[in-house]
Amino acid sequence: MISQKMLQLGKQASVIRTISEYGAKRKKEIGAENVYDFSLGNPSIPAPDSIGKAIAELVAEMDPCQLHGYTSSAGDMGVRSAIAQSVRERFGFEADPAMIYMTCGAAASLTCSLHALLNAGDEVVVPAPFFPEYRVFVEKAGGVLVPVLCHQPSFQLDLEAMEAAINEKTKVVMLNSPNNPTGAVYSEESLQALCAILEKKETELGTEIYLLCDEPYRELYYGKGTLPWLPNLYDRTVVAYSYSKSLSLPGERIGYILVSPRMENAGDVFAAVCGAGRSLGFVCAPSLWQRVIAKCLGETANVEEYRENCRILSEALTEQGYTVTPPEGAFYLFVKSPEEDANVFCEKAKKYELLLVPSDSFGVKGFVRIAYCVSRKTITDSIPAFRRLMEEYK
């Protein structure tokens, strides 16, 4: 008999992907311009010109066998050194290239990190709402996901609830800020307080608690100042990063894991990451894209386009009577459903060719996620459809 768990996962695709596939079908039936697909977090802004330039330079300069050949399992050391230097310059943190593992995007980064850190039955505390695949990643690694609801409507951390959820089984606290699906950015004060809680709990429980930071949206931040770099706040930190959003390269699957050298067992943690990569088959991330990234560190796509999309759609929906939580980052609006069951609301939205994602799989009920990383035309053309949908509730 084949794996029943894998069969179940294969037959029950994520809600986001299911809606996206429905959207692809509708676009073929009635034309893409008539479907307002806000389902998938797929960047609509082109990668910066430097990406194409870097590819051309590499193709012209390097021997093809070297360019397209294997790097070391953990990634090319020159690339890892360049990333470490970039981290030092941006965050004042002494990153060690020997503690950086190149990966096929954030999914591989998270999966390898969780397999490296968890033993069977270990718990992973995560603020809710959260990206639905976290549950799949955690359970595949033998862990137990423990969601903790954030404050509403701000979706900031509920520190008392987080502390109450941490016990002797807790091995990892996983954070995603800017957050998918809410667009919330956890305040520096709350992050400092959380780190103090983790340190206190480690002492009380006599255990090790790791902070795993999922950071694909770091550069998509619309607030003032800069986001805190969590390895500066808590020594036992592992960072999972992807260039999918910042450089508009989701299909190229390139990112990295950074293990903080400040933790006393950093060498063992990194070795466990390498072992997880080996066992899962995530070795030698795409060699061309490793080298492209090294040439484009510090650059981003034009994320101001997302800010403007957000402004246009937020103002329109608020004017129409929707309750919108103003996001500080990422490219999602989290909107209160006009009726208790968000799934029913999303089905009604399909009548107007509006494809929205209900919040249930994100760990909360009664909201929808709207991915505004779409063309400006889709944003503006969808506004009358949102108005007609809301009129059903007035």
C-alpha positions in Angstrom: 0.0 0.0 0.0 1.3 3.5 -0.8 1.6 6.2 1.8 -1.9 7.2 2.8 -0.6 10.5 4.3 1.0 11.5 1.0 -2.0 10.3 -1.0 -4.2 12.5 1.2 -2.0 15.5 0.7 -1.8 14.9 -3.1 -5.6 14.7 -3.4 -6.3 17.6 -1.2 -4.4 20.5 -2.6 -4.0 23.7 -0.6 -7.1 26.0 -0.7 -4.9 28.7 -2.3 -3.8 26.5 -5.1 -7.2 25.1 -5.6 -8.7 28.6 -6.1 -5.7 29.5 -8.4 -6.4 26.5 -10.6 -10.1 27.4 -10.7 -9.0 30.9 -11.8 -6.8 29.5 -14.6 -9.8 27.5 -15.9 -12.1 30.5 -15.8 -9.5 32.7 -17.6 -9.6 30.2 -20.5 -13.4 30.2 -20.5 -14.1 33.9 -20.4 -10.8 35.7 -20.9 -8.2 36.6 -18.3 -9.3 40.3 -18.3 -12.7 39.2 -17.0 -11.3 37.3 -14.0 -10.1 39.1 -10.8 -7.8 36.5 -9.4 -6.5 37.5 -6.0 -5.6 34.0 -4.9 -1.9 33.4 -5.3 1.0 35.4 -3.9 2.7 35.5 -7.3 4.6 38.8 -7.9 3.2 40.9 -10.8 6.2 43.2 -10.8 9.1 42.2 -13.1 12.5 41.3 -11.7 15.0 44.2 -11.8 17.0 44.6 -15.0 20.1 43.6 -13.0 18.8 40.0 -13.0 19.0 39.7 -16.8 22.3 41.5 -16.8 23.8 39.1 -14.2 22.6 36.1 -16.2 24.2 37.5 -19.4 27.5 38.2 -17.6 27.6 34.7 -16.1 26.9 33.0 -19.4 29.5 35.1 -21.1 32.2 34.8 -18.4 32.0 31.3 -17.0 32.7 27.9 -18.4 29.3 26.3 -19.0 30.3 23.1 -17.2 31.2 25.2 -14.1 28.2 27.5 -14.4 25.7 24.7 -14.6 27.6 22.1 -12.6 27.2 21.0 -9.0 28.2 23.4 -6.2 28.8 21.9 -2.7 25.8 20.5 -1.1 25.4 23.6 1.1 26.0 25.9 -1.8 28.8 27.8 -3.5 31.1 29.2 -0.8 31.7 32.4 -2.8 27.9 33.0 -2.9 27.5 32.2 0.8 30.4 34.6 1.6 28.7 37.4 -0.4 25.4 36.8 1.5 27.2 36.9 4.8 28.9 40.2 3.9 25.5 41.7 2.9 24.0 40.6 6.2 26.9 42.2 8.1 26.5 45.5 6.2 22.7 45.7 6.5 22.1 44.4 10.0 25.5 44.8 11.8 25.4 41.0 12.5 28.5 38.9 12.2 27.1 36.3 9.8 29.3 33.3 9.1 29.3 31.9 5.5 30.0 28.5 7.0 26.5 28.7 8.7 24.6 29.5 5.5 22.9 26.8 3.5 21.5 27.6 0.0 18.0 26.3 -0.7 15.3 26.0 -3.3 13.3 28.9 -1.8 11.6 29.4 1.5 9.6 26.1 1.5 12.9 24.2 1.4 14.4 26.5 4.0 11.6 25.9 6.4 11.3 22.2 5.7 15.1 21.6 6.2 15.1 23.8 9.3 12.2 22.0 10.9 13.6 18.6 10.2 16.9 19.7 11.7 15.4 21.0 14.9 12.4 18.7 15.7 12.2 15.3 17.3 8.9 13.4 17.2 6.3 15.1 19.3 8.1 18.4 19.6 5.8 21.4 19.5 6.1 24.5 17.2 4.3 27.6 18.4 3.2 29.9 15.7 1.1 33.1 15.8 -2.2 32.8 13.9 -3.1 33.7 11.2 -0.2 31.8 9.5 0.7 30.4 6.1 -1.3 27.1 5.7 1.7 25.0 4.6 3.3 25.5 8.0 1.1 22.7 9.3 2.2 20.4 6.5 5.9 21.2 7.0 5.7 20.8 10.8 3.8 17.5 10.7 6.1 16.1 8.1 9.0 16.8 10.4 7.3 14.9 13.2 6.2 18.0 15.1 3.0 19.4 16.4 1.8 22.8 15.3 0.4 25.0 18.2 -1.4 28.1 16.8 -1.7 31.1 19.1 -4.3 33.7 18.0 -3.0 37.2 17.6 -4.8 40.3 18.8 -7.6 41.5 16.5 -7.9 43.7 14.6 -4.3 44.7 14.7 -3.0 41.1 14.4 -0.1 41.9 16.7 1.4 39.2 18.9 -0.6 38.2 22.0 2.4 37.9 24.3 0.5 36.5 27.3 -1.0 33.7 25.1 2.3 33.0 23.5 3.9 32.6 26.9 1.1 30.3 28.1 1.5 28.1 25.0 5.2 27.4 25.7 5.9 24.3 27.7 8.5 21.6 28.1 7.5 20.2 24.6 8.1 23.5 22.8 11.1 23.3 20.5 10.5 26.1 18.0 8.6 29.4 17.9 8.1 30.3 14.2 7.5 33.9 13.1 6.6 35.4 9.8 6.8 39.3 9.7 5.7 41.0 7.4 3.0 38.4 7.7 1.2 36.3 5.2 -1.9 36.6 5.2 -2.4 39.8 7.3 0.3 42.1 6.1 1.0 42.8 9.8 4.5 43.7 10.9 5.2 42.7 14.5 6.5 45.7 16.5 10.1 45.7 17.7 8.9 46.1 21.3 6.7 43.0 21.0 9.6 41.0 19.4 12.0 42.1 22.2 9.4 41.0 24.8 8.9 37.7 23.0 12.7 37.0 23.0 12.8 37.8 26.8 10.0 35.3 27.3 11.9 32.6 25.4 15.0 33.2 27.4 13.0 33.0 30.6 11.2 29.9 29.5 14.5 28.2 28.6 15.7 28.8 32.1 12.5 27.7 33.8 12.1 24.6 31.7 15.7 23.6 31.3 15.3 23.2 27.6 16.3 24.8 24.2 13.8 26.9 22.3 14.7 28.0 18.8 13.3 31.0 17.0 12.6 30.2 13.3 12.1 33.3 11.2 10.3 33.0 7.8 11.4 36.2 6.0 10.4 36.2 2.3 8.6 39.5 2.7 11.3 41.5 4.6 11.9 43.9 1.8 8.1 44.5 1.2 7.8 46.8 4.2 5.8 50.1 4.0 6.3 51.5 7.4 8.9 53.9 8.8 12.5 52.9 9.8 13.8 49.3 9.3 12.6 45.9 10.5 14.5 44.4 13.4 16.9 41.6 12.5 15.9 38.8 15.0 19.3 37.2 15.3 20.4 40.4 17.0 17.6 40.0 19.6 17.8 36.2 20.3 20.9 34.0 19.9 19.1 30.7 19.2 17.7 32.0 15.9 17.5 30.4 12.4 16.5 32.5 9.4 14.7 31.1 6.4 14.9 33.5 3.5 13.7 33.5 -0.1 14.3 35.9 -3.1 10.9 35.0 -4.6 9.2 38.2 -3.4 11.9 40.7 -3.1 13.3 40.1 -6.6 10.2 38.7 -8.2 11.7 35.3 -8.8 9.2 32.8 -7.3 9.6 30.2 -10.0 13.4 30.1 -9.7 13.2 28.7 -6.2 16.3 30.2 -4.6 16.9 31.2 -1.0 18.9 30.2 2.1 19.0 29.2 5.7 21.1 31.2 8.1 22.1 29.7 11.4 23.1 32.2 14.0 26.7 31.6 15.0 25.9 33.1 18.4 24.1 30.0 19.7 26.5 27.7 21.5 25.6 24.6 19.4 25.6 26.4 16.1 27.9 23.9 14.5 25.6 21.0 15.4 22.5 22.9 14.2 24.1 23.6 10.9 25.2 20.0 10.6 21.6 19.0 11.3 20.4 21.4 8.5 22.9 19.7 6.2 21.6 16.3 7.2 18.0 17.4 6.7 18.9 18.7 3.2 20.6 15.4 2.4 17.7 13.2 3.6 15.1 15.4 1.8 17.1 15.7 -1.4 17.5 19.5 -1.0 21.2 19.6 -1.9 23.0 21.9 -4.3 20.4 24.6 -4.9 20.3 25.8 -8.6 23.9 26.8 -9.3 23.1 29.5 -11.9 20.7 31.2 -9.6 23.0 31.1 -6.7 25.5 33.1 -8.7 22.9 35.4 -10.1 21.8 36.3 -6.5 25.4 37.0 -5.5 25.5 39.7 -8.2 22.2 41.3 -7.1 22.4 41.4 -3.3 20.7 44.5 -1.9 18.4 45.1 -4.9 14.7 44.6 -5.1 11.9 44.8 -7.6 9.9 48.0 -7.6 7.9 47.3 -4.5 6.4 50.8 -4.5 4.0 49.4 -7.1 2.6 47.1 -4.4 2.2 50.0 -2.0 0.1 51.9 -4.6 -2.0 48.8 -5.3 -2.6 48.5 -1.6 -3.7 52.1 -1.3 -6.1 52.0 -4.2 -7.8 48.7 -3.2 -7.8 49.5 0.6 -9.5 52.9 0.0 -12.0 51.5 -2.4 -13.0 48.6 -0.2 -13.2 50.7 2.9 -15.5 53.2 1.1 -17.7 50.3 0.1 -18.2 49.2 3.7 -15.6 46.4 4.0 -13.5 46.2 7.1 -9.9 46.2 6.1 -6.9 45.8 8.4 -4.3 48.3 7.1 -1.2 46.2 6.2 2.4 47.4 6.9 4.1 44.9 4.5 3.9 41.9 2.2 1.2 42.2 -0.5 -2.0 40.9 1.1 -5.1 42.5 2.4 -6.9 40.7 5.2 -10.6 41.7 5.1 -13.4 40.8 7.4 -16.0 38.7 5.8 -19.5 40.4 5.8 -20.9 37.0 6.9 -19.7 34.6 9.6 -18.7 31.9 7.1 -15.9 33.2 4.9 -16.2 30.1 2.6 -19.8 31.1 1.8 -18.7 34.6 1.1 -15.9 33.5 -1.2 -18.4 31.3 -3.2 -20.7 34.3 -3.6 -17.7 36.4 -4.8 -17.1 33.9 -7.6 -20.4 35.1 -9.2 -18.6 38.4 -9.8 -15.4 36.5 -10.9 -13.7 37.7 -7.7 -11.3 34.9 -6.5 -10.6 35.4 -2.8 -9.1 33.0 -0.2 -11.1 32.2 3.0 -9.2 32.4 6.2 -10.0 29.0 7.8 -6.8 27.3 6.6 -4.8 30.3 7.9 -5.9 29.4 11.5 -8.7 32.0 12.0 -12.3 32.2 10.8 -14.3 35.0 9.3 -11.8 36.7 7.0 -10.5 36.6 3.4 -7.1 37.1 2.0 -6.7 39.3 -1.1 -3.3 39.1 -2.8 -2.9 42.5 -4.4 0.3 41.5 -6.2 -1.6 41.7 -9.5 -1.7 44.2 -12.3 -3.0 47.7 -11.7 -5.7 47.1 -14.3 -6.9 44.1 -12.4 -7.1 46.2 -9.2 -9.1 49.0 -10.8 -11.3 46.8 -12.9 -12.3 44.7 -9.9 -13.6 47.6 -7.8 -17.1 47.6 -9.3 -17.3 43.8 -8.8 -16.4 44.3 -5.1 -19.2 46.9 -4.9 -21.8 44.6 -6.4 -20.8 41.9 -4.0 -21.1 44.1 -1.0 -24.6 45.3 -2.2 -25.8 41.7 -1.5 -25.2 42.4 2.2 -26.8 45.8 2.4 
